[in-house]
Amino acid sequence: PRGFVMAVALGGTLAFANPTTYQTHLIVYGPGAYQFKDFVRVGLPLNALFFVVAMVGIPWAWPF
């Protein structure tokens, strides 16, 4: 169960493709003149990268 809990925790905290997922994203969203597509363009590759890292790292650190 610990690996599953870590997967849920990481999935909730590593959301980069939406400006409303974290307070810091919202802080820079207006003053930085960012658009929603800027977060999607940078966030989706980051989400994919961390998905692969999590799928390899979680079973290694917390075996099922």
All heavy atoms as TSV, in Angstrom:
chain	resi	resn	atom	element	x	y	z
A	1	PRO	N	N	0.809	-1.219	0.000
A	1	PRO	CA	C	0.000	0.000	0.000
A	1	PRO	C	C	0.847	1.276	0.000
A	1	PRO	O	O	0.389	2.305	-0.475
A	1	PRO	CB	C	-0.810	-0.090	1.268
A	1	PRO	CG	C	-0.632	-1.471	1.802
A	1	PRO	CD	C	0.530	-2.089	1.103
A	2	ARG	N	N	2.055	1.216	0.522
A	2	ARG	CA	C	2.868	2.429	0.587
A	2	ARG	C	C	3.242	2.935	-0.805
A	2	ARG	O	O	3.248	4.133	-1.055
A	2	ARG	CB	C	4.131	2.179	1.407
A	2	ARG	CG	C	4.903	3.461	1.645
A	2	ARG	CD	C	6.069	3.234	2.541
A	2	ARG	NE	N	5.592	3.086	3.905
A	2	ARG	CZ	C	6.377	2.873	4.931
A	2	ARG	NH1	N	7.673	2.758	4.759
A	2	ARG	NH2	N	5.888	2.761	6.136
A	3	GLY	N	N	3.525	2.042	-1.728
A	3	GLY	CA	C	3.822	2.450	-3.095
A	3	GLY	C	C	2.634	3.124	-3.751
A	3	GLY	O	O	2.775	4.113	-4.476
A	4	PHE	N	N	1.432	2.593	-3.506
A	4	PHE	CA	C	0.222	3.204	-4.049
A	4	PHE	C	C	0.006	4.593	-3.464
A	4	PHE	O	O	-0.330	5.533	-4.187
A	4	PHE	CB	C	-0.984	2.316	-3.757
A	4	PHE	CG	C	-2.276	2.905	-4.233
A	4	PHE	CD1	C	-2.582	2.936	-5.580
A	4	PHE	CD2	C	-3.183	3.434	-3.333
A	4	PHE	CE1	C	-3.768	3.491	-6.023
A	4	PHE	CE2	C	-4.369	3.982	-3.767
A	4	PHE	CZ	C	-4.660	4.009	-5.123
A	5	VAL	N	N	0.220	4.737	-2.175
A	5	VAL	CA	C	0.072	6.049	-1.530
A	5	VAL	C	C	1.081	7.037	-2.096
A	5	VAL	O	O	0.753	8.199	-2.357
A	5	VAL	CB	C	0.218	5.915	0.000
A	5	VAL	CG1	C	0.292	7.271	0.677
A	5	VAL	CG2	C	-0.932	5.106	0.564
A	6	MET	N	N	2.296	6.600	-2.324
A	6	MET	CA	C	3.300	7.488	-2.904
A	6	MET	C	C	2.944	7.871	-4.336
A	6	MET	O	O	3.172	9.008	-4.755
A	6	MET	CB	C	4.680	6.833	-2.858
A	6	MET	CG	C	5.232	6.707	-1.458
A	6	MET	SD	S	5.258	8.260	-0.550
A	6	MET	CE	C	6.387	9.205	-1.515
A	7	ALA	N	N	2.374	6.948	-5.096
A	7	ALA	CA	C	1.956	7.266	-6.462
A	7	ALA	C	C	0.851	8.317	-6.460
A	7	ALA	O	O	0.880	9.261	-7.263
A	7	ALA	CB	C	1.482	5.998	-7.171
A	8	VAL	N	N	-0.096	8.196	-5.551
A	8	VAL	CA	C	-1.171	9.186	-5.461
A	8	VAL	C	C	-0.609	10.531	-5.006
A	8	VAL	O	O	-0.978	11.581	-5.544
A	8	VAL	CB	C	-2.278	8.692	-4.503
A	8	VAL	CG1	C	-3.281	9.794	-4.212
A	8	VAL	CG2	C	-2.968	7.483	-5.087
A	9	ALA	N	N	0.295	10.526	-4.025
A	9	ALA	CA	C	0.886	11.771	-3.534
A	9	ALA	C	C	1.696	12.475	-4.620
A	9	ALA	O	O	1.583	13.695	-4.803
A	9	ALA	CB	C	1.755	11.496	-2.317
A	10	LEU	N	N	2.505	11.735	-5.336
A	10	LEU	CA	C	3.301	12.337	-6.408
A	10	LEU	C	C	2.427	12.802	-7.561
A	10	LEU	O	O	2.680	13.845	-8.158
A	10	LEU	CB	C	4.355	11.353	-6.906
A	10	LEU	CG	C	5.525	11.121	-5.970
A	10	LEU	CD1	C	6.428	10.027	-6.518
A	10	LEU	CD2	C	6.310	12.392	-5.758
A	11	GLY	N	N	1.400	12.048	-7.876
A	11	GLY	CA	C	0.488	12.449	-8.939
A	11	GLY	C	C	-0.231	13.750	-8.612
A	11	GLY	O	O	-0.493	14.571	-9.491
A	12	GLY	N	N	-0.536	13.945	-7.351
A	12	GLY	CA	C	-1.203	15.180	-6.947
A	12	GLY	C	C	-0.278	16.373	-6.894
A	12	GLY	O	O	-0.699	17.507	-7.145
A	13	THR	N	N	0.981	16.155	-6.601
A	13	THR	CA	C	1.897	17.285	-6.454
A	13	THR	C	C	2.658	17.619	-7.720
A	13	THR	O	O	3.149	18.738	-7.859
A	13	THR	CB	C	2.929	17.011	-5.340
A	13	THR	OG1	O	3.651	15.829	-5.651
A	13	THR	CG2	C	2.250	16.875	-4.004
A	14	LEU	N	N	2.754	16.694	-8.644
A	14	LEU	CA	C	3.523	16.930	-9.862
A	14	LEU	C	C	2.611	17.248	-11.045
A	14	LEU	O	O	2.733	16.687	-12.114
A	14	LEU	CB	C	4.405	15.721	-10.180
A	14	LEU	CG	C	5.460	15.399	-9.137
A	14	LEU	CD1	C	6.194	14.121	-9.493
A	14	LEU	CD2	C	6.442	16.542	-8.997
A	15	ALA	N	N	1.704	18.167	-10.841
A	15	ALA	CA	C	0.794	18.593	-11.903
A	15	ALA	C	C	1.261	19.958	-12.401
A	15	ALA	O	O	1.096	20.966	-11.719
A	15	ALA	CB	C	-0.626	18.663	-11.380
A	16	PHE	N	N	1.867	19.977	-13.570
A	16	PHE	CA	C	2.454	21.205	-14.088
A	16	PHE	C	C	1.700	21.790	-15.275
A	16	PHE	O	O	2.013	22.874	-15.726
A	16	PHE	CB	C	3.903	20.957	-14.537
A	16	PHE	CG	C	4.795	20.478	-13.437
A	16	PHE	CD1	C	5.340	19.213	-13.482
A	16	PHE	CD2	C	5.087	21.287	-12.370
A	16	PHE	CE1	C	6.181	18.769	-12.475
A	16	PHE	CE2	C	5.916	20.856	-11.355
A	16	PHE	CZ	C	6.463	19.592	-11.411
A	17	ALA	N	N	0.723	21.088	-15.828
A	17	ALA	CA	C	0.101	21.508	-17.079
A	17	ALA	C	C	-1.104	22.415	-16.890
A	17	ALA	O	O	-1.792	22.716	-17.846
A	17	ALA	CB	C	-0.307	20.283	-17.887
A	18	ASN	N	N	-1.347	22.875	-15.682
A	18	ASN	CA	C	-2.514	23.705	-15.423
A	18	ASN	C	C	-2.118	24.799	-14.434
A	18	ASN	O	O	-1.553	24.497	-13.379
A	18	ASN	CB	C	-3.623	22.833	-14.842
A	18	ASN	CG	C	-4.944	23.522	-14.789
A	18	ASN	OD1	O	-5.031	24.737	-14.859
A	18	ASN	ND2	N	-5.987	22.740	-14.650
A	19	PRO	N	N	-2.419	26.057	-14.710
A	19	PRO	CA	C	-2.004	27.117	-13.797
A	19	PRO	C	C	-2.776	27.125	-12.476
A	19	PRO	O	O	-2.353	27.783	-11.531
A	19	PRO	CB	C	-2.262	28.398	-14.584
A	19	PRO	CG	C	-3.268	28.035	-15.598
A	19	PRO	CD	C	-3.029	26.594	-15.916
A	20	THR	N	N	-3.865	26.403	-12.378
A	20	THR	CA	C	-4.645	26.410	-11.140
A	20	THR	C	C	-4.280	25.273	-10.196
A	20	THR	O	O	-4.935	25.101	-9.171
A	20	THR	CB	C	-6.147	26.328	-11.456
A	20	THR	OG1	O	-6.403	25.115	-12.154
A	20	THR	CG2	C	-6.593	27.511	-12.286
A	21	THR	N	N	-3.248	24.503	-10.511
A	21	THR	CA	C	-2.908	23.360	-9.674
A	21	THR	C	C	-2.107	23.731	-8.433
A	21	THR	O	O	-2.083	22.965	-7.480
A	21	THR	CB	C	-2.111	22.322	-10.467
A	21	THR	OG1	O	-0.949	22.940	-11.019
A	21	THR	CG2	C	-2.950	21.731	-11.580
A	22	TYR	N	N	-1.479	24.877	-8.427
A	22	TYR	CA	C	-0.673	25.261	-7.270
A	22	TYR	C	C	-0.655	26.781	-7.144
A	22	TYR	O	O	-0.770	27.494	-8.132
A	22	TYR	CB	C	0.760	24.707	-7.421
A	22	TYR	CG	C	1.532	24.719	-6.136
A	22	TYR	CD1	C	1.138	23.924	-5.068
A	22	TYR	CD2	C	2.638	25.539	-5.973
A	22	TYR	CE1	C	1.836	23.938	-3.880
A	22	TYR	CE2	C	3.340	25.554	-4.781
A	22	TYR	CZ	C	2.932	24.750	-3.742
A	22	TYR	OH	O	3.617	24.775	-2.565
A	23	GLN	N	N	-0.490	27.256	-5.934
A	23	GLN	CA	C	-0.553	28.689	-5.675
A	23	GLN	C	C	0.533	29.460	-6.412
A	23	GLN	O	O	0.285	30.555	-6.919
A	23	GLN	CB	C	-0.426	28.970	-4.170
A	23	GLN	CG	C	-1.519	28.396	-3.330
A	23	GLN	CD	C	-1.220	27.001	-2.836
A	23	GLN	OE1	O	-0.278	26.347	-3.279
A	23	GLN	NE2	N	-2.051	26.506	-1.933
A	24	THR	N	N	1.726	28.918	-6.490
A	24	THR	CA	C	2.824	29.613	-7.147
A	24	THR	C	C	2.546	29.801	-8.636
A	24	THR	O	O	2.910	30.825	-9.210
A	24	THR	CB	C	4.138	28.840	-6.959
A	24	THR	OG1	O	4.296	28.537	-5.568
A	24	THR	CG2	C	5.320	29.645	-7.426
A	25	HIS	N	N	1.887	28.838	-9.242
A	25	HIS	CA	C	1.523	28.989	-10.646
A	25	HIS	C	C	0.591	30.180	-10.824
A	25	HIS	O	O	0.723	30.960	-11.768
A	25	HIS	CB	C	0.842	27.726	-11.170
A	25	HIS	CG	C	1.713	26.521	-11.158
A	25	HIS	ND1	N	1.208	25.261	-11.312
A	25	HIS	CD2	C	3.045	26.357	-11.011
A	25	HIS	CE1	C	2.180	24.372	-11.271
A	25	HIS	NE2	N	3.309	25.029	-11.081
A	26	LEU	N	N	-0.355	30.321	-9.926
A	26	LEU	CA	C	-1.294	31.442	-10.013
A	26	LEU	C	C	-0.610	32.778	-9.739
A	26	LEU	O	O	-0.990	33.793	-10.312
A	26	LEU	CB	C	-2.452	31.234	-9.036
A	26	LEU	CG	C	-3.450	30.152	-9.424
A	26	LEU	CD1	C	-4.452	29.928	-8.311
A	26	LEU	CD2	C	-4.158	30.517	-10.707
A	27	ILE	N	N	0.401	32.783	-8.871
A	27	ILE	CA	C	1.106	34.021	-8.556
A	27	ILE	C	C	1.828	34.558	-9.790
A	27	ILE	O	O	1.817	35.757	-10.049
A	27	ILE	CB	C	2.093	33.798	-7.390
A	27	ILE	CG1	C	1.323	33.575	-6.091
A	27	ILE	CG2	C	3.041	34.973	-7.245
A	27	ILE	CD1	C	2.198	33.146	-4.927
A	28	VAL	N	N	2.447	33.704	-10.581
A	28	VAL	CA	C	3.194	34.166	-11.752
A	28	VAL	C	C	2.331	34.251	-13.002
A	28	VAL	O	O	2.745	34.838	-13.999
A	28	VAL	CB	C	4.419	33.265	-12.040
A	28	VAL	CG1	C	5.358	33.251	-10.867
A	28	VAL	CG2	C	4.002	31.865	-12.427
A	29	TYR	N	N	1.147	33.674	-12.955
A	29	TYR	CA	C	0.276	33.630	-14.131
A	29	TYR	C	C	-0.093	35.033	-14.622
A	29	TYR	O	O	0.048	35.330	-15.807
A	29	TYR	CB	C	-0.984	32.836	-13.788
A	29	TYR	CG	C	-1.934	32.596	-14.931
A	29	TYR	CD1	C	-1.571	31.789	-15.987
A	29	TYR	CD2	C	-3.201	33.142	-14.932
A	29	TYR	CE1	C	-2.443	31.524	-17.029
A	29	TYR	CE2	C	-4.083	32.893	-15.963
A	29	TYR	CZ	C	-3.692	32.082	-17.005
A	29	TYR	OH	O	-4.557	31.834	-18.034
A	30	GLY	N	N	-0.528	35.895	-13.750
A	30	GLY	CA	C	-0.939	37.248	-14.140
A	30	GLY	C	C	0.231	38.180	-14.418
A	30	GLY	O	O	0.353	38.733	-15.518
A	31	PRO	N	N	1.121	38.396	-13.440
A	31	PRO	CA	C	2.231	39.339	-13.664
A	31	PRO	C	C	3.192	38.911	-14.776
A	31	PRO	O	O	3.786	39.752	-15.430
A	31	PRO	CB	C	2.964	39.363	-12.326
A	31	PRO	CG	C	1.975	38.915	-11.328
A	31	PRO	CD	C	1.069	37.969	-12.051
A	32	GLY	N	N	3.324	37.635	-15.022
A	32	GLY	CA	C	4.223	37.160	-16.062
A	32	GLY	C	C	3.600	37.185	-17.446
A	32	GLY	O	O	4.258	36.864	-18.427
A	33	ALA	N	N	2.329	37.552	-17.524
A	33	ALA	CA	C	1.573	37.595	-18.782
A	33	ALA	C	C	1.586	36.239	-19.490
A	33	ALA	O	O	1.649	36.155	-20.705
A	33	ALA	CB	C	2.091	38.683	-19.702
A	34	TYR	N	N	1.538	35.174	-18.689
A	34	TYR	CA	C	1.479	33.830	-19.261
A	34	TYR	C	C	0.052	33.533	-19.710
A	34	TYR	O	O	-0.905	34.091	-19.205
A	34	TYR	CB	C	1.918	32.778	-18.241
A	34	TYR	CG	C	3.364	32.866	-17.869
A	34	TYR	CD1	C	3.770	33.274	-16.611
A	34	TYR	CD2	C	4.339	32.524	-18.785
A	34	TYR	CE1	C	5.100	33.348	-16.272
A	34	TYR	CE2	C	5.689	32.590	-18.455
A	34	TYR	CZ	C	6.048	33.005	-17.200
A	34	TYR	OH	O	7.374	33.071	-16.865
A	35	GLN	N	N	-0.064	32.635	-20.647
A	35	GLN	CA	C	-1.357	32.154	-21.092
A	35	GLN	C	C	-1.480	30.692	-20.716
A	35	GLN	O	O	-0.485	30.024	-20.401
A	35	GLN	CB	C	-1.496	32.325	-22.601
A	35	GLN	CG	C	-1.469	33.767	-23.040
A	35	GLN	CD	C	-1.561	33.881	-24.553
A	35	GLN	OE1	O	-1.516	32.893	-25.270
A	35	GLN	NE2	N	-1.693	35.107	-25.028
A	36	PHE	N	N	-2.703	30.194	-20.759
A	36	PHE	CA	C	-2.930	28.799	-20.392
A	36	PHE	C	C	-2.098	27.858	-21.264
A	36	PHE	O	O	-1.552	26.869	-20.780
A	36	PHE	CB	C	-4.421	28.468	-20.512
A	36	PHE	CG	C	-4.783	27.123	-19.986
A	36	PHE	CD1	C	-5.006	26.936	-18.640
A	36	PHE	CD2	C	-4.885	26.042	-20.837
A	36	PHE	CE1	C	-5.345	25.687	-18.141
A	36	PHE	CE2	C	-5.210	24.792	-20.356
A	36	PHE	CZ	C	-5.449	24.612	-19.011
A	37	LYS	N	N	-1.974	28.187	-22.544
A	37	LYS	CA	C	-1.222	27.305	-23.447
A	37	LYS	C	C	0.259	27.253	-23.098
A	37	LYS	O	O	0.926	26.276	-23.411
A	37	LYS	CB	C	-1.412	27.732	-24.905
A	37	LYS	CG	C	-0.849	29.078	-25.244
A	37	LYS	CD	C	-1.091	29.409	-26.705
A	37	LYS	CE	C	-0.534	30.788	-27.006
A	37	LYS	NZ	N	-0.732	31.148	-28.398
A	38	ASP	N	N	0.793	28.288	-22.444
A	38	ASP	CA	C	2.187	28.248	-22.002
A	38	ASP	C	C	2.389	27.160	-20.950
A	38	ASP	O	O	3.395	26.445	-20.969
A	38	ASP	CB	C	2.614	29.601	-21.435
A	38	ASP	CG	C	2.597	30.697	-22.469
A	38	ASP	OD1	O	2.885	30.403	-23.655
A	38	ASP	OD2	O	2.300	31.854	-22.102
A	39	PHE	N	N	1.443	27.045	-20.032
A	39	PHE	CA	C	1.537	26.003	-19.015
A	39	PHE	C	C	1.391	24.621	-19.635
A	39	PHE	O	O	2.088	23.682	-19.245
A	39	PHE	CB	C	0.466	26.217	-17.935
A	39	PHE	CG	C	0.822	27.273	-16.946
A	39	PHE	CD1	C	0.471	28.585	-17.160
A	39	PHE	CD2	C	1.522	26.955	-15.801
A	39	PHE	CE1	C	0.802	29.569	-16.256
A	39	PHE	CE2	C	1.862	27.920	-14.884
A	39	PHE	CZ	C	1.501	29.231	-15.113
A	40	VAL	N	N	0.511	24.489	-20.611
A	40	VAL	CA	C	0.328	23.193	-21.275
A	40	VAL	C	C	1.569	22.831	-22.077
A	40	VAL	O	O	2.030	21.685	-22.039
A	40	VAL	CB	C	-0.924	23.223	-22.175
A	40	VAL	CG1	C	-1.032	21.952	-22.995
A	40	VAL	CG2	C	-2.171	23.430	-21.335
A	41	ARG	N	N	2.135	23.795	-22.778
A	41	ARG	CA	C	3.301	23.523	-23.630
A	41	ARG	C	C	4.504	23.064	-22.810
A	41	ARG	O	O	5.253	22.181	-23.218
A	41	ARG	CB	C	3.650	24.787	-24.426
A	41	ARG	CG	C	4.788	24.600	-25.373
A	41	ARG	CD	C	5.066	25.814	-26.215
A	41	ARG	NE	N	4.805	27.050	-25.477
A	41	ARG	CZ	C	4.297	28.148	-26.033
A	41	ARG	NH1	N	4.014	28.178	-27.302
A	41	ARG	NH2	N	4.098	29.225	-25.311
A	42	VAL	N	N	4.721	23.643	-21.663
A	42	VAL	CA	C	5.855	23.260	-20.817
A	42	VAL	C	C	5.474	22.150	-19.848
A	42	VAL	O	O	6.283	21.275	-19.541
A	42	VAL	CB	C	6.384	24.495	-20.046
A	42	VAL	CG1	C	7.460	24.110	-19.066
A	42	VAL	CG2	C	6.887	25.542	-21.009
A	43	GLY	N	N	4.235	22.158	-19.378
A	43	GLY	CA	C	3.818	21.225	-18.346
A	43	GLY	C	C	3.609	19.805	-18.813
A	43	GLY	O	O	3.914	18.857	-18.078
A	44	LEU	N	N	3.088	19.608	-20.012
A	44	LEU	CA	C	2.856	18.236	-20.478
A	44	LEU	C	C	4.140	17.426	-20.622
A	44	LEU	O	O	4.177	16.273	-20.176
A	44	LEU	CB	C	2.060	18.247	-21.782
A	44	LEU	CG	C	0.567	18.515	-21.632
A	44	LEU	CD1	C	-0.118	18.502	-22.991
A	44	LEU	CD2	C	-0.082	17.536	-20.698
A	45	PRO	N	N	5.214	17.987	-21.213
A	45	PRO	CA	C	6.461	17.205	-21.228
A	45	PRO	C	C	7.010	16.933	-19.821
A	45	PRO	O	O	7.536	15.842	-19.559
A	45	PRO	CB	C	7.431	18.076	-22.032
A	45	PRO	CG	C	6.564	18.930	-22.871
A	45	PRO	CD	C	5.335	19.179	-22.058
A	46	LEU	N	N	6.859	17.893	-18.917
A	46	LEU	CA	C	7.304	17.661	-17.537
A	46	LEU	C	C	6.475	16.567	-16.877
A	46	LEU	O	O	7.012	15.713	-16.162
A	46	LEU	CB	C	7.214	18.946	-16.716
A	46	LEU	CG	C	8.366	19.912	-16.850
A	46	LEU	CD1	C	8.066	21.204	-16.084
A	46	LEU	CD2	C	9.643	19.308	-16.348
A	47	ASN	N	N	5.159	16.605	-17.090
A	47	ASN	CA	C	4.304	15.553	-16.544
A	47	ASN	C	C	4.698	14.193	-17.094
A	47	ASN	O	O	4.738	13.205	-16.356
A	47	ASN	CB	C	2.844	15.841	-16.855
A	47	ASN	CG	C	2.262	16.919	-15.971
A	47	ASN	OD1	O	2.839	17.305	-14.983
A	47	ASN	ND2	N	1.106	17.402	-16.368
A	48	ALA	N	N	4.975	14.112	-18.390
A	48	ALA	CA	C	5.376	12.839	-18.994
A	48	ALA	C	C	6.708	12.355	-18.428
A	48	ALA	O	O	6.868	11.165	-18.128
A	48	ALA	CB	C	5.469	12.987	-20.509
A	49	LEU	N	N	7.655	13.264	-18.267
A	49	LEU	CA	C	8.954	12.902	-17.703
A	49	LEU	C	C	8.813	12.373	-16.284
A	49	LEU	O	O	9.362	11.308	-15.944
A	49	LEU	CB	C	9.895	14.112	-17.723
A	49	LEU	CG	C	11.223	13.932	-17.018
A	49	LEU	CD1	C	12.091	12.953	-17.793
A	49	LEU	CD2	C	11.917	15.266	-16.852
A	50	PHE	N	N	8.071	13.077	-15.445
A	50	PHE	CA	C	7.921	12.641	-14.066
A	50	PHE	C	C	7.063	11.389	-13.947
A	50	PHE	O	O	7.211	10.623	-12.999
A	50	PHE	CB	C	7.383	13.768	-13.196
A	50	PHE	CG	C	8.442	14.769	-12.847
A	50	PHE	CD1	C	8.400	16.051	-13.346
A	50	PHE	CD2	C	9.497	14.419	-12.028
A	50	PHE	CE1	C	9.379	16.975	-13.037
A	50	PHE	CE2	C	10.482	15.329	-11.701
A	50	PHE	CZ	C	10.436	16.609	-12.206
A	51	PHE	N	N	6.163	11.164	-14.908
A	51	PHE	CA	C	5.406	9.916	-14.928
A	51	PHE	C	C	6.347	8.731	-15.116
A	51	PHE	O	O	6.260	7.733	-14.392
A	51	PHE	CB	C	4.353	9.950	-16.040
A	51	PHE	CG	C	3.646	8.646	-16.230
A	51	PHE	CD1	C	2.651	8.251	-15.354
A	51	PHE	CD2	C	3.975	7.809	-17.281
A	51	PHE	CE1	C	1.994	7.042	-15.523
A	51	PHE	CE2	C	3.333	6.611	-17.457
A	51	PHE	CZ	C	2.332	6.219	-16.575
A	52	VAL	N	N	7.255	8.850	-16.075
A	52	VAL	CA	C	8.208	7.768	-16.331
A	52	VAL	C	C	9.119	7.563	-15.118
A	52	VAL	O	O	9.355	6.423	-14.691
A	52	VAL	CB	C	9.036	8.065	-17.603
A	52	VAL	CG1	C	10.169	7.073	-17.766
A	52	VAL	CG2	C	8.133	8.074	-18.822
A	53	VAL	N	N	9.603	8.649	-14.550
A	53	VAL	CA	C	10.470	8.546	-13.367
A	53	VAL	C	C	9.718	7.897	-12.203
A	53	VAL	O	O	10.259	7.036	-11.500
A	53	VAL	CB	C	11.015	9.938	-12.973
A	53	VAL	CG1	C	11.708	9.897	-11.627
A	53	VAL	CG2	C	11.953	10.456	-14.047
A	54	ALA	N	N	8.467	8.279	-12.017
A	54	ALA	CA	C	7.681	7.708	-10.916
A	54	ALA	C	C	7.392	6.226	-11.149
A	54	ALA	O	O	7.452	5.426	-10.215
A	54	ALA	CB	C	6.378	8.480	-10.746
A	55	MET	N	N	7.081	5.848	-12.392
A	55	MET	CA	C	6.770	4.451	-12.683
A	55	MET	C	C	7.991	3.546	-12.500
A	55	MET	O	O	7.848	2.362	-12.209
A	55	MET	CB	C	6.231	4.291	-14.104
A	55	MET	CG	C	4.852	4.865	-14.308
A	55	MET	SD	S	3.611	4.072	-13.272
A	55	MET	CE	C	3.282	5.328	-12.064
A	56	VAL	N	N	9.173	4.098	-12.649
A	56	VAL	CA	C	10.390	3.324	-12.419
A	56	VAL	C	C	10.814	3.430	-10.955
A	56	VAL	O	O	11.202	2.438	-10.335
A	56	VAL	CB	C	11.526	3.816	-13.352
A	56	VAL	CG1	C	12.851	3.168	-12.988
A	56	VAL	CG2	C	11.170	3.546	-14.795
A	57	GLY	N	N	10.730	4.618	-10.383
A	57	GLY	CA	C	11.263	4.851	-9.048
A	57	GLY	C	C	10.409	4.350	-7.905
A	57	GLY	O	O	10.934	3.880	-6.893
A	58	ILE	N	N	9.100	4.430	-8.043
A	58	ILE	CA	C	8.235	4.005	-6.931
A	58	ILE	C	C	8.349	2.516	-6.657
A	58	ILE	O	O	8.554	2.116	-5.506
A	58	ILE	CB	C	6.776	4.445	-7.181
A	58	ILE	CG1	C	6.667	5.962	-7.056
A	58	ILE	CG2	C	5.826	3.768	-6.204
A	58	ILE	CD1	C	5.332	6.528	-7.462
A	59	PRO	N	N	8.250	1.645	-7.668
A	59	PRO	CA	C	8.435	0.216	-7.352
A	59	PRO	C	C	9.838	-0.125	-6.869
A	59	PRO	O	O	10.031	-1.089	-6.130
A	59	PRO	CB	C	8.148	-0.493	-8.689
A	59	PRO	CG	C	7.355	0.465	-9.473
A	59	PRO	CD	C	7.816	1.821	-9.048
A	60	TRP	N	N	10.817	0.649	-7.292
A	60	TRP	CA	C	12.184	0.401	-6.825
A	60	TRP	C	C	12.320	0.786	-5.347
A	60	TRP	O	O	12.930	0.052	-4.567
A	60	TRP	CB	C	13.157	1.201	-7.676
A	60	TRP	CG	C	14.570	1.068	-7.234
A	60	TRP	CD1	C	15.389	0.003	-7.409
A	60	TRP	CD2	C	15.314	2.026	-6.493
A	60	TRP	NE1	N	16.612	0.258	-6.837
A	60	TRP	CE2	C	16.584	1.502	-6.256
A	60	TRP	CE3	C	15.028	3.300	-6.008
A	60	TRP	CZ2	C	17.567	2.184	-5.564
A	60	TRP	CZ3	C	15.997	3.983	-5.314
A	60	TRP	CH2	C	17.253	3.418	-5.105
A	61	ALA	N	N	11.779	1.939	-4.953
A	61	ALA	CA	C	11.909	2.403	-3.572
A	61	ALA	C	C	10.934	1.729	-2.627
A	61	ALA	O	O	11.274	1.468	-1.470
A	61	ALA	CB	C	11.712	3.920	-3.533
A	62	TRP	N	N	9.717	1.461	-3.094
A	62	TRP	CA	C	8.688	0.822	-2.270
A	62	TRP	C	C	8.120	-0.363	-3.033
A	62	TRP	O	O	7.082	-0.246	-3.692
A	62	TRP	CB	C	7.567	1.815	-1.941
A	62	TRP	CG	C	8.023	2.957	-1.126
A	62	TRP	CD1	C	8.244	2.976	0.204
A	62	TRP	CD2	C	8.342	4.278	-1.611
A	62	TRP	NE1	N	8.675	4.220	0.589
A	62	TRP	CE2	C	8.742	5.039	-0.495
A	62	TRP	CE3	C	8.318	4.878	-2.859
A	62	TRP	CZ2	C	9.128	6.360	-0.615
A	62	TRP	CZ3	C	8.694	6.195	-2.976
A	62	TRP	CH2	C	9.087	6.926	-1.857
A	63	PRO	N	N	8.750	-1.514	-2.948
A	63	PRO	CA	C	8.265	-2.678	-3.702
A	63	PRO	C	C	6.852	-3.077	-3.264
A	63	PRO	O	O	6.491	-2.963	-2.093
A	63	PRO	CB	C	9.251	-3.785	-3.351
A	63	PRO	CG	C	10.382	-3.137	-2.657
A	63	PRO	CD	C	9.925	-1.798	-2.178
A	64	PHE	N	N	6.080	-3.553	-4.233
A	64	PHE	CA	C	4.692	-3.966	-3.945
A	64	PHE	C	C	4.668	-5.351	-3.342
A	64	PHE	O	O	5.421	-6.192	-3.565
A	64	PHE	CB	C	3.861	-3.939	-5.224
A	64	PHE	CG	C	3.681	-2.556	-5.762
A	64	PHE	CD1	C	4.244	-2.191	-6.954
A	64	PHE	CD2	C	2.954	-1.621	-5.058
A	64	PHE	CE1	C	4.094	-0.917	-7.456
A	64	PHE	CE2	C	2.787	-0.342	-5.557
A	64	PHE	CZ	C	3.356	0.015	-6.750
